[in-house]
Amino acid sequence: MLIEIIGYGCALLVGISLGILGSGGSMLTVPIMVYLLSINPMEATGYSLFVVGITSAVGCAKYLRKKLVDVKMAIIFAAPSILSVFLTRKFLVPLIPNPVFTSPHFVLSKELFIIILFALLMIVVAYRMIRHADYAVKEEKLGHPLNYPKLFAIGFVSGILTGVLGIGGGFIIVPALVLVARVPIQLSVGTSLFVIAFNSLVGFSAEFMDRHAMMDYKFLILFTALSALGTFVGFRLTLLLNPSQIRRIFAWFVLVVGVGILIKEIILR
């Protein structure tokens, strides 16, 4: 019971992360659901799409009121990712075999494959966030012509990751908007939330069509409500704290969680 209460309490962290960074929500959502609330990894990736989608939409509304969302840029980035996330969730994910691999001494189930892949991604993302924690130095180069093919390619890859792992893709979107599209960091966070909301909810729609009868809607609504509440806290914190410092702390936290998951699932299993 105590672990469950802690799990629901951690839902606030999902919203705080999205509100401050425009990313990282699903990096927390899936581990919270799997390890604190005992949700199957495959179900957790589906639930994560709904939680992150609604939470991002709530956070995006606040950024829209502050005129910190580049809607045109969001549409350019979202178009290929929406297509890839729907196709991935609808057709690619069901094609992953279960078990993925088997031998006399080891069986790699579909659930274990997803959670290990997720942990590896957490480690890669954390490493990149630690190395590039302060994107603000790039903002002086605003005004360069956009590289549309590169943005489309990044958006498409972001959608595939969203579909397979139930992530919003903000850790790709924010750096891409700053480094490729030359969008200022605060505007990038708001625009990222716009894209994440569309990506995640489109991915969840594919999940809903296939598994709606098996979903725990009471749990999903409660977790999402707490996460959405966290975005208000996160938005307030952006006015008080240095985003690059927050990003670096969050990156180290993600790194520790990712390594911990690998140790638990591979070494201590």
N, C-alpha and C positions, 0 to 999 in steps of 0.2 A: 504493500500500500504506500509506504514512504517513497519507494523508488518511482511509483506511478505519479505521485504528487510532484516529485522532483522533475520528472519527465514533462509534465504539463507546465511546470514553472519555466523550464528551459525553452518552451515554445516562445516565450517573450524574447529570448535571445535571437531567434530567427528574424523576428520583426526589427529588432534593434540593429542587427547586422545589415539588413536590407535598407533600413532607413538611413544609416550612416554611409555605407559603402556602395549601395546599389548592387551588391553581390553577396555571396556567402550564405544565403538563407538555406539553400538545399544542402550545403556542406554540413550544416548543423541538423537539418530536419531528418535526413535519413538515419544518421547514427543515433539521434534521440529516439526515433521510433523503434529502431531495431534493438538497441541495447538497454534502453530504459523502459520502453513500453511493450517490448516483446512482439513487435510486428514483423511478419515475414518480409525479408528484403525486397522481394518482387512487389509485394503490396505497398511497402514503404515508398518505393520509387514512384508508384502511381499516386499515392496519397500526397507525396511531396509536390507533385505537379499542381495539385489543387491548392495546397497551403501556400506555396510560393507564388502562384498566380494571383490569388486573391490578395495576399499580403502586399505584393508588388503593386497591384492596382490601387490599394488604399494609400500606400506610400507615394505612388505616382500622382495621385490627386493633390496631395499637399505640394509637391514640386510644381505641378501645373499652375496652382494658384500663385506661386512665386515666380512664374514664367521661367522655370528652370528645366523645361523639356523642349528639345528640338524635335518637333513632331515629324517634320520632313525627313530628318536624318533617321529617326526611329523607323519610319515606314520603309526607307531604303534598306536598312539593316534587317528589318523584321520579315520582309517579303520572302527571301529564300529560306530563312530559318523556320518560318511557320510551315512552309511546304515540307521541309526535311523532317521536322519534329513529328508531323502527322504521319508521314509515310513510315518513319522509323518505328513509332509506337504501334501503328496499325499492322505493319507487315514484317519489319525486321526483328523486333523483339520476340514475337511468337515463333520465329524461325530458329532462335537459339535453342539448341538441343538440351535435354535434361536426362541424364547427366551430360555435361560438356565434355568430360574426359573421364575415363575409368581405367584402372589398372589393378593388379592383384593387391596392391598395398594402399591405393589412394583412389577416392572417387571425388571428382570435382563437379558438384551439383550446380545447377543453374543459379540458385540462390547464392551459393558460396562464390561463384564466378563473378556475379554482379557486385557483391560486397567487397571482394578483393580489388576488382577494377575500380570501384569507387574510392577505396583507400589509396590506391596508387595515384589516382587523379588528385586526391586531396594533397598528397605529398608534392606532386609536380606543381600544383597551383600555389601551395604555400611557399615553395622555393622561389617561384617567379614573383610572388607578392613581396617576399622579403628583399629580393634583389632590386625590385622596381617599386618600392613602397611610396616614393614621392614622384607622382607623374606631373606635378605642377611645373617642373623645369621645362617641359615641352610646350607649354602654352604660349610661349613667346613666338612660336612659329605658326600661329594661326593664319589662315587665309590662303594656304597652299591649295592647288586644285585637288579635288577628291579623286582617289583611286577606286573607282566604282567596282571593277572586277575583284579587287582585293577585299572590299567590304562585302560583296556578295558571297565570296568564297568563305570568309570568316563567319558570316551569318549562317551559311549552309552547315558548316561544321558545328557551330554552336547548337543548331537545331538537332543534329544527330546526337550530340552529347545529352541534350535535354531529353530526347526520346528514350535513349538507352538507360540513363542513370537517374532520370527524374530531377535533373538540376536545371536551374534557370539560365545558367550560362553567363551570369554577370561578370565573372572573373575573366571572361574573354571579351565581353562587350565593352566594359569600362576602359580597359587599356586600348582596345581597338579604336574607340571613339576619340580618345585623347591622342594616341600616337599615330593613327592612320588618318582620321578625319579632322584632327586638330581641334576638337571640341573641348572647351574649358572643363575642369574636373567636376565642378558642381553641376554644370549642365549635363555632363556625361552620366552622373549618378541618376539624375531625374530621367534622362532619356533611356538609360539602361533598364530602369524599373518599368518603363512603358513597354519596351521590347520583351522583357522577362514575363510580364503579365500576359501578353499575347501568346508567346511561346508556350508557357506552362499550361495555360487554359486550353489551347489547341491540343497539346499533348494529352491533357486529361480527358478531353472530349473523346479521343480515340479509346482511351482506357475505359471510360464510362460506357461506351457502346458495347464493349465486350464483357464487362464485369460488374455492371451497375447493381445487379441483384445481390452480389456478395460483399458490397461495401458497407462499412460501419459508419453511417452518416452522423450519428451522435458524436462519436469520437472525432470525426473529421471536422465537424462544425466547431466543436469546443476548442480543438487544437488551433484551428485557423483563426478563431476569434481572439485567442490569446496572442497569437503571432501578429495579427493585425494591430492589436493594442501596442505591441512592441515598436511598431513603426513610428508612433507618436513620440515615444521616448527617444528613439534613434534620431528623429528629425530635430528634436530639442538639443540633443547632444552635439549635432553638427554645428550648432551656433556657439557652443562652448569649448569644444575640443579640437585639436589639430587632426584633420583627417588622415594625414600620412602616419602619425603616431598610432592612431587607432588601427589603421590598416596593418601596420607592422605587428602590433600585439595580436591582432586577429590571425595573421598569417602564422605566427608561432603556435598559436592555439590549434589551428587546423593541422599543422605539421605534427604536433604531439598526438592528436586524435587519430590521424591517418596511420602513423607508425604503430600506435596502440592497437588499432584494428588489425593490422597485418600480424602483429605478434600474437594476438588472441586467436585469430582464425588460422594461422599457419603453424606457429611454433607451439602454442599451448592447446591446440585443438585436440 
